[in-house]
């Protein structure tokens, strides 16, 4: 399985959400704001097609998938 921008963005978002939930459980509930931020960013990317991480990855040379062309 080859990693493209779409897969990397989804994997990164999933990792950050899980990490922030773990930090909220173990450290402080304020970490749930990070979960909310990631969720809002994914929601706006679904409608606008703009994802800051996808732009950075494209500039770094990763190939786009179908979502972020």
Number of C-alpha atoms within 10 A of each C-alpha: 4 5 12 18 23 19 15 17 19 12 12 14 18 15 12 15 20 13 16 23 20 15 15 17 13 10 11 12 13 13 18 18 13 16 20 13 12 17 15 12 15 18 12 12 16 13 8 9 14 15 15 12 14 23 15 12 17 16 10 9 10 16 16 18 13 8 13 18 12
